[in-house]
Amino acid sequence: MKSLLCFLLGSIMLLPGCRDERFFGPYSLEVPTSIRELAAGRTFQFPLDDADLEEIDDLAACQAAEAEEPTRETPCVCDFPVLRVDEQHLRVDYRLTHIREQAANVLVWVGYQVAEDQPPPDILPDLPRIEVLGEHHHHVPAGARVDGSFLEDELDEADRTWAVLQHPDCEQETEALPSAQEILFGLALESEEPTGVSVEFTFRIRQGDQP
């Protein structure tokens, strides 16, 4: 009964013994896309509270001051990270649904878009600027549905990898590094066979280090 109350009241208050969790979705994608691309993706932005928004203002002020008169040994984002790696823990559940007559081999992925001044990873067909940090491969028989999940441990490791790559000049421990404020997720057909698959994603975010 407690778990049901936690779910129903989670967006309003937290009862004693409830975990601080929020759920988002479902979000849907389909491949091939309407323009016949074999890969599709979309962005999920992590929710920010008032303290996070204040930190965005502090970060902007630091960066503006540093642009006028550089004095810092480390980037402003190291001291004003907005989100930290250990602050939010994400799980993504998904369901693949076959929508054509022929079986499909698909890649479900999470990652981020590299900056324009960086070379494209060129991992995904039709999405060359996406760096993939987590991937699941599935065979979806004709007419079938397949369920899967990116678990917290997988996505925590992806976030740590992203943070280390993006913030090499920060001096704090990995868990305290600035975390990604958004993540890209999607799917791709692994061959050009005449087939098609849709996916629905649901996101669960758990705050902090609660068990």
TILOTOR-673230 format. One line per 3 residues: their letters; for each residue x, y, z of N, C-alpha, C. Coordinates in nm, 2 decimals. Layout:
<tidos>
A = X:Y:Z:X:Y:Z:X:Y:Z; ...
</tidos>
This chain:
<tidos>
MKS = 0.08:-0.12:0.00:0.00:0.00:0.00:0.09:0.13:0.00; 0.20:0.12:0.08:0.29:0.24:0.08:0.34:0.27:-0.05; 0.38:0.17:-0.13:0.44:0.20:-0.26:0.34:0.26:-0.36
LLC = 0.21:0.22:-0.34:0.10:0.28:-0.42:0.09:0.43:-0.39; 0.09:0.46:-0.25:0.07:0.60:-0.21:0.19:0.68:-0.26; 0.31:0.62:-0.25:0.43:0.69:-0.30:0.41:0.73:-0.45
FLL = 0.36:0.64:-0.53:0.35:0.66:-0.67:0.24:0.77:-0.69; 0.13:0.76:-0.62:0.02:0.86:-0.65:0.05:1.00:-0.60; 0.13:1.01:-0.49:0.15:1.14:-0.43:0.29:1.19:-0.45
GSI = 0.37:1.11:-0.53:0.51:1.15:-0.55:0.53:1.29:-0.61; 0.44:1.34:-0.69:0.46:1.47:-0.75:0.41:1.58:-0.65; 0.35:1.54:-0.54:0.30:1.64:-0.45:0.38:1.65:-0.32
MLL = 0.41:1.53:-0.26:0.48:1.53:-0.14:0.55:1.39:-0.12; 0.64:1.38:-0.03:0.70:1.25:0.00:0.65:1.20:0.14; 0.60:1.08:0.14:0.56:1.02:0.27:0.68:0.96:0.33
PGC = 0.68:0.94:0.47:0.79:0.87:0.53:0.81:0.74:0.47; 0.94:0.71:0.43:0.97:0.58:0.38:0.96:0.58:0.22; 0.91:0.68:0.16:0.90:0.69:0.02:1.03:0.74:-0.04
RDE = 1.07:0.68:-0.16:1.19:0.72:-0.22:1.15:0.84:-0.31; 1.25:0.94:-0.32:1.23:1.06:-0.40:1.25:1.02:-0.54; 1.14:0.98:-0.61:1.15:0.94:-0.75:1.05:1.02:-0.83
RFF = 1.08:1.05:-0.96:0.99:1.11:-1.05:0.99:1.03:-1.18; 0.88:1.03:-1.25:0.86:0.95:-1.37:0.82:1.04:-1.48; 0.88:1.02:-1.60:0.85:1.10:-1.72:0.83:1.01:-1.84
GPY = 0.74:1.05:-1.93:0.71:0.97:-2.05:0.57:0.91:-2.05; 0.54:0.83:-2.14:0.63:0.77:-2.24:0.66:0.87:-2.36; 0.78:0.85:-2.41:0.82:0.92:-2.53:0.84:0.82:-2.64
SLE = 0.80:0.85:-2.77:0.80:0.75:-2.87:0.89:0.79:-2.99; 0.95:0.69:-3.06:1.02:0.71:-3.18:0.99:0.60:-3.27; 1.02:0.62:-3.40:1.00:0.51:-3.50:1.11:0.52:-3.61
VPT = 1.16:0.40:-3.65:1.25:0.39:-3.76:1.20:0.28:-3.86; 1.22:0.31:-3.99:1.28:0.43:-4.04:1.19:0.55:-4.02; 1.26:0.67:-4.02:1.18:0.79:-4.00:1.10:0.83:-4.12
SIR = 1.02:0.94:-4.11:0.94:0.98:-4.23:1.02:1.02:-4.35; 1.15:1.05:-4.33:1.24:1.08:-4.44:1.34:0.97:-4.47; 1.30:0.85:-4.42:1.37:0.72:-4.45:1.51:0.71:-4.38
ELA = 1.53:0.78:-4.28:1.66:0.77:-4.20:1.65:0.64:-4.12; 1.76:0.58:-4.10:1.77:0.45:-4.02:1.78:0.47:-3.88; 1.81:0.59:-3.83:1.83:0.62:-3.69:1.75:0.74:-3.65
AGR = 1.70:0.74:-3.52:1.62:0.85:-3.47:1.66:0.87:-3.33; 1.65:0.99:-3.28:1.68:1.02:-3.14:1.61:1.15:-3.10; 1.60:1.16:-2.97:1.55:1.28:-2.91:1.62:1.31:-2.78
TFQ = 1.60:1.44:-2.73:1.67:1.48:-2.61:1.58:1.48:-2.49; 1.63:1.43:-2.38:1.56:1.44:-2.25:1.64:1.53:-2.16; 1.58:1.64:-2.11:1.64:1.73:-2.02:1.61:1.70:-1.87
FPL = 1.71:1.69:-1.79:1.69:1.66:-1.65:1.62:1.77:-1.58; 1.52:1.74:-1.49:1.45:1.85:-1.42:1.55:1.93:-1.32; 1.53:2.06:-1.32:1.61:2.14:-1.23:1.52:2.21:-1.13
DDA = 1.57:2.22:-1.00:1.50:2.29:-0.90:1.55:2.43:-0.88; 1.49:2.50:-0.79:1.53:2.64:-0.77:1.68:2.66:-0.74; 1.74:2.57:-0.66:1.88:2.58:-0.63:1.96:2.57:-0.76
DLE = 1.92:2.47:-0.85:1.99:2.45:-0.97:1.98:2.58:-1.06; 1.86:2.64:-1.07:1.85:2.76:-1.15:1.93:2.87:-1.09; 1.94:2.89:-0.96:2.03:2.99:-0.91:2.18:2.96:-0.94
EID = 2.21:2.83:-0.95:2.35:2.80:-0.98:2.38:2.83:-1.13; 2.28:2.82:-1.22:2.29:2.86:-1.36:2.33:3.01:-1.36; 2.26:3.09:-1.28:2.28:3.23:-1.28:2.42:3.26:-1.23
DLA = 2.46:3.19:-1.12:2.60:3.21:-1.07:2.71:3.17:-1.17; 2.68:3.06:-1.24:2.77:3.01:-1.35:2.79:3.12:-1.46; 2.67:3.17:-1.50:2.68:3.27:-1.61:2.75:3.40:-1.56
ACQ = 2.73:3.44:-1.43:2.80:3.55:-1.38:2.95:3.53:-1.37; 2.99:3.41:-1.33:3.13:3.37:-1.33:3.20:3.38:-1.47; 3.13:3.32:-1.56:3.18:3.31:-1.70:3.19:3.45:-1.76
AAE = 3.09:3.54:-1.73:3.10:3.68:-1.78:3.22:3.75:-1.72; 3.24:3.74:-1.59:3.35:3.80:-1.53:3.49:3.75:-1.58; 3.49:3.62:-1.60:3.61:3.55:-1.65:3.64:3.60:-1.79
AEE = 3.54:3.62:-1.87:3.56:3.67:-2.01:3.62:3.81:-2.01; 3.59:3.89:-1.91:3.64:4.02:-1.91:3.78:4.03:-1.85; 3.81:3.95:-1.75:3.94:3.95:-1.68:3.97:3.81:-1.63
PTR = 4.03:3.73:-1.71:4.06:3.59:-1.67:4.16:3.58:-1.55; 4.11:3.51:-1.45:4.19:3.50:-1.33:4.19:3.36:-1.27; 4.10:3.27:-1.32:4.08:3.14:-1.26:4.17:3.04:-1.32
ETP = 4.21:2.94:-1.23:4.29:2.83:-1.27:4.21:2.72:-1.33; 4.08:2.71:-1.28:3.99:2.60:-1.33:3.87:2.67:-1.39; 3.80:2.60:-1.48:3.68:2.66:-1.54:3.57:2.69:-1.43
CVC = 3.49:2.79:-1.46:3.38:2.82:-1.37:3.28:2.71:-1.34; 3.26:2.62:-1.44:3.17:2.51:-1.42:3.21:2.41:-1.31; 3.34:2.41:-1.29:3.39:2.32:-1.18:3.33:2.36:-1.04
DFP = 3.32:2.49:-1.02:3.27:2.55:-0.90:3.12:2.57:-0.90; 3.06:2.58:-1.01:2.91:2.59:-1.03:2.86:2.49:-1.12; 2.85:2.36:-1.08:2.82:2.25:-1.17:2.68:2.24:-1.21
VLR = 2.59:2.31:-1.14:2.44:2.30:-1.16:2.39:2.16:-1.12; 2.43:2.05:-1.19:2.40:1.92:-1.15:2.54:1.85:-1.13; 2.54:1.76:-1.03:2.66:1.68:-1.01:2.63:1.53:-1.05
VDE = 2.74:1.46:-1.07:2.72:1.32:-1.11:2.64:1.24:-1.01; 2.66:1.27:-0.88:2.60:1.19:-0.78:2.46:1.24:-0.74; 2.41:1.34:-0.81:2.29:1.41:-0.77:2.16:1.34:-0.82
QHL = 2.16:1.30:-0.94:2.04:1.23:-0.99:2.08:1.10:-1.06; 1.99:1.00:-1.04:2.02:0.87:-1.09:1.90:0.83:-1.18; 1.94:0.79:-1.31:1.84:0.77:-1.41:1.82:0.62:-1.45
RVD = 1.70:0.58:-1.47:1.67:0.45:-1.53:1.58:0.47:-1.65; 1.60:0.40:-1.75:1.52:0.41:-1.87:1.46:0.28:-1.91; 1.33:0.26:-1.91:1.26:0.14:-1.95:1.21:0.17:-2.09
YRL = 1.21:0.06:-2.18:1.16:0.08:-2.31:1.09:-0.04:-2.36; 1.00:-0.02:-2.46:0.93:-0.13:-2.53:0.95:-0.11:-2.68; 1.00:-0.21:-2.74:1.01:-0.21:-2.89:0.90:-0.29:-2.95
THI = 0.84:-0.23:-3.05:0.72:-0.29:-3.12:0.75:-0.30:-3.27; 0.74:-0.42:-3.32:0.76:-0.44:-3.47:0.64:-0.39:-3.54; 0.67:-0.31:-3.65:0.56:-0.25:-3.72:0.56:-0.28:-3.87
REQ = 0.64:-0.38:-3.91:0.65:-0.42:-4.05:0.64:-0.58:-4.06; 0.65:-0.63:-4.18:0.63:-0.78:-4.19:0.76:-0.85:-4.16; 0.88:-0.79:-4.18:1.00:-0.86:-4.17:1.07:-0.83:-4.04
AAN = 1.13:-0.93:-3.98:1.20:-0.92:-3.85:1.31:-0.81:-3.86; 1.34:-0.75:-3.74:1.44:-0.64:-3.74:1.55:-0.66:-3.64; 1.67:-0.62:-3.67:1.77:-0.61:-3.57:1.80:-0.46:-3.54
VLV = 1.78:-0.42:-3.41:1.79:-0.28:-3.38:1.88:-0.25:-3.27; 1.93:-0.13:-3.27:2.02:-0.08:-3.16:1.94:0.03:-3.08; 1.93:0.01:-2.95:1.88:0.11:-2.86:1.99:0.18:-2.80
WVG = 2.00:0.31:-2.80:2.12:0.38:-2.75:2.09:0.50:-2.66; 2.19:0.54:-2.58:2.19:0.66:-2.51:2.32:0.73:-2.54; 2.33:0.86:-2.54:2.45:0.93:-2.57:2.43:1.08:-2.56
YQV = 2.52:1.15:-2.63:2.52:1.30:-2.63:2.57:1.34:-2.77; 2.54:1.47:-2.80:2.59:1.53:-2.92:2.72:1.60:-2.90; 2.82:1.57:-2.98:2.95:1.63:-2.97:2.94:1.77:-3.02
AED = 3.03:1.86:-2.97:3.04:2.00:-3.01:3.08:2.01:-3.16; 3.05:2.12:-3.22:3.08:2.14:-3.36:3.23:2.14:-3.39; 3.31:2.18:-3.28:3.46:2.18:-3.31:3.53:2.05:-3.28
QPP = 3.45:1.95:-3.25:3.50:1.81:-3.23:3.47:1.72:-3.35; 3.56:1.63:-3.38:3.53:1.54:-3.49:3.41:1.45:-3.46; 3.32:1.43:-3.56:3.20:1.34:-3.54:3.24:1.20:-3.52
PDI = 3.18:1.13:-3.42:3.21:0.99:-3.39:3.17:0.90:-3.51; 3.06:0.94:-3.58:3.01:0.87:-3.70:2.98:0.72:-3.66; 2.91:0.70:-3.55:2.88:0.57:-3.50:2.74:0.53:-3.56
LPD = 2.64:0.62:-3.56:2.51:0.59:-3.60:2.48:0.63:-3.74; 2.41:0.55:-3.82:2.37:0.59:-3.95:2.27:0.71:-3.94; 2.30:0.82:-4.02:2.22:0.94:-4.03:2.23:1.03:-3.90
LPR = 2.30:0.99:-3.80:2.32:1.08:-3.68:2.47:1.08:-3.65; 2.56:1.13:-3.74:2.70:1.12:-3.72:2.76:1.19:-3.60; 2.69:1.29:-3.55:2.75:1.37:-3.44:2.71:1.32:-3.30
IEV = 2.65:1.20:-3.29:2.61:1.14:-3.16:2.72:1.05:-3.11; 2.77:1.08:-2.99:2.86:0.99:-2.92:2.78:0.89:-2.84; 2.79:0.76:-2.86:2.71:0.66:-2.79:2.78:0.62:-2.66
LGE = 2.71:0.63:-2.55:2.77:0.59:-2.42:2.71:0.46:-2.37; 2.60:0.42:-2.42:2.53:0.29:-2.38:2.45:0.24:-2.49; 2.46:0.11:-2.51:2.38:0.05:-2.62:2.33:-0.09:-2.59
HHH = 2.21:-0.12:-2.64:2.16:-0.25:-2.63:2.12:-0.30:-2.77; 2.15:-0.42:-2.80:2.11:-0.48:-2.94:2.00:-0.58:-2.92; 1.90:-0.57:-3.01:1.78:-0.66:-3.00:1.74:-0.71:-3.13
HVP = 1.70:-0.84:-3.13:1.63:-0.89:-3.25:1.48:-0.89:-3.22; 1.40:-0.82:-3.31:1.26:-0.81:-3.29:1.19:-0.89:-3.40; 1.13:-1.01:-3.37:1.06:-1.09:-3.47:0.94:-1.01:-3.52
AGA = 0.89:-1.06:-3.64:0.78:-1.00:-3.70:0.66:-1.00:-3.60; 0.59:-0.89:-3.58:0.47:-0.89:-3.50:0.50:-0.89:-3.35; 0.63:-0.89:-3.31:0.66:-0.91:-3.16:0.68:-0.77:-3.09
RVD = 0.68:-0.78:-2.96:0.72:-0.67:-2.87:0.84:-0.72:-2.78; 0.93:-0.64:-2.76:1.05:-0.67:-2.68:1.07:-0.56:-2.57; 1.08:-0.60:-2.45:1.10:-0.50:-2.34:1.25:-0.50:-2.30
GSF = 1.30:-0.38:-2.26:1.43:-0.37:-2.21:1.45:-0.25:-2.12; 1.57:-0.24:-2.06:1.59:-0.13:-1.97:1.74:-0.09:-1.97; 1.77:0.04:-1.96:1.90:0.08:-1.92:1.89:0.11:-1.76
LED = 1.96:0.03:-1.69:1.96:0.03:-1.54:2.04:0.15:-1.49; 2.02:0.18:-1.36:2.09:0.30:-1.30:2.24:0.28:-1.31; 2.29:0.16:-1.29:2.43:0.14:-1.29:2.49:0.17:-1.43
ELD = 2.42:0.13:-1.53:2.47:0.16:-1.67:2.47:0.31:-1.70; 2.37:0.38:-1.66:2.36:0.52:-1.69:2.44:0.60:-1.60; 2.46:0.56:-1.47:2.56:0.63:-1.39:2.70:0.62:-1.45
EAD = 2.74:0.51:-1.50:2.87:0.49:-1.56:2.88:0.58:-1.68; 2.77:0.58:-1.76:2.77:0.67:-1.88:2.79:0.81:-1.84; 2.73:0.86:-1.73:2.74:1.00:-1.69:2.88:1.02:-1.64
RTW = 2.94:0.93:-1.57:3.08:0.95:-1.52:3.17:0.96:-1.64; 3.15:0.88:-1.74:3.24:0.88:-1.86:3.22:1.02:-1.92; 3.10:1.06:-1.94:3.08:1.19:-2.00:3.14:1.30:-1.92
AVL = 3.13:1.30:-1.79:3.18:1.41:-1.70:3.33:1.41:-1.71; 3.40:1.30:-1.71:3.55:1.30:-1.72:3.59:1.35:-1.85; 3.53:1.31:-1.96:3.56:1.36:-2.09:3.54:1.51:-2.11
QHP = 3.43:1.56:-2.06:3.39:1.70:-2.08:3.46:1.79:-1.98; 3.51:1.75:-1.87:3.56:1.84:-1.77:3.70:1.79:-1.71; 3.79:1.78:-1.80:3.93:1.73:-1.76:4.00:1.82:-1.67
DCE = 3.96:1.95:-1.66:4.03:2.05:-1.58:3.98:2.07:-1.44; 3.86:2.00:-1.41:3.81:2.01:-1.28:3.89:1.92:-1.19; 3.91:1.96:-1.06:3.99:1.89:-0.97:3.92:1.80:-0.87
QET = 3.78:1.81:-0.86:3.71:1.73:-0.77:3.70:1.58:-0.81; 3.66:1.50:-0.71:3.64:1.36:-0.74:3.53:1.34:-0.85; 3.53:1.23:-0.92:3.44:1.20:-1.03:3.30:1.22:-0.99
EAL = 3.25:1.17:-0.87:3.11:1.18:-0.83:3.07:1.33:-0.81; 3.16:1.42:-0.79:3.13:1.56:-0.77:3.15:1.64:-0.90; 3.18:1.58:-1.01:3.20:1.65:-1.13:3.07:1.70:-1.19
PSA = 3.07:1.81:-1.27:2.94:1.85:-1.33:2.88:1.74:-1.42; 2.75:1.72:-1.40:2.68:1.61:-1.47:2.62:1.67:-1.60; 2.59:1.58:-1.69:2.51:1.63:-1.81:2.37:1.67:-1.76
QEI = 2.33:1.79:-1.82:2.19:1.84:-1.79:2.09:1.78:-1.89; 2.13:1.71:-1.99:2.04:1.64:-2.08:2.11:1.52:-2.14; 2.03:1.43:-2.19:2.08:1.30:-2.25:2.00:1.28:-2.37
LFG = 2.06:1.22:-2.47:2.00:1.18:-2.59:1.97:1.03:-2.59; 1.86:0.99:-2.64:1.83:0.85:-2.65:1.76:0.82:-2.78; 1.77:0.70:-2.83:1.70:0.67:-2.95:1.72:0.52:-3.00
LAL = 1.70:0.50:-3.12:1.71:0.36:-3.18:1.76:0.37:-3.32; 1.82:0.26:-3.37:1.86:0.26:-3.51:1.85:0.12:-3.56; 1.81:0.11:-3.69:1.81:-0.02:-3.76:1.95:-0.06:-3.79
ESE = 1.98:-0.18:-3.77:2.12:-0.22:-3.80:2.14:-0.28:-3.94; 2.04:-0.27:-4.02:2.05:-0.31:-4.16:1.95:-0.23:-4.24; 1.96:-0.23:-4.37:1.87:-0.16:-4.46:1.76:-0.25:-4.51
EPT = 1.73:-0.35:-4.44:1.62:-0.44:-4.48:1.49:-0.36:-4.47; 1.39:-0.40:-4.55:1.26:-0.33:-4.55:1.18:-0.36:-4.43; 1.21:-0.31:-4.31:1.14:-0.34:-4.19:1.12:-0.21:-4.11
GVS = 1.06:-0.22:-4.00:1.03:-0.10:-3.92:1.00:-0.13:-3.77; 1.05:-0.05:-3.68:1.03:-0.07:-3.54:1.00:0.06:-3.47; 0.91:0.06:-3.37:0.88:0.18:-3.29:0.92:0.15:-3.15
VEF = 0.95:0.25:-3.07:0.99:0.23:-2.93:0.92:0.34:-2.84; 0.89:0.30:-2.72:0.84:0.39:-2.62:0.93:0.38:-2.50; 0.98:0.50:-2.46:1.07:0.52:-2.35:1.00:0.57:-2.23
TFR = 1.03:0.53:-2.11:0.98:0.58:-1.98:1.10:0.61:-1.89; 1.11:0.73:-1.83:1.22:0.77:-1.75:1.19:0.77:-1.60; 1.27:0.72:-1.52:1.26:0.73:-1.37:1.39:0.80:-1.32
IRQ = 1.37:0.90:-1.25:1.48:0.98:-1.19:1.47:0.96:-1.04; 1.58:0.92:-0.98:1.59:0.91:-0.83:1.69:1.01:-0.78; 1.66:1.08:-0.68:1.74:1.18:-0.62:1.84:1.13:-0.53
GDQ = 1.97:1.18:-0.54:2.07:1.16:-0.43:2.11:1.01:-0.41; 2.15:0.98:-0.29:2.20:0.85:-0.25:2.10:0.76:-0.18; 1.97:0.79:-0.19:1.87:0.71:-0.12:1.88:0.56:-0.16
P = 1.86:0.47:-0.07:1.87:0.33:-0.11:1.75:0.29:-0.20
</tidos>
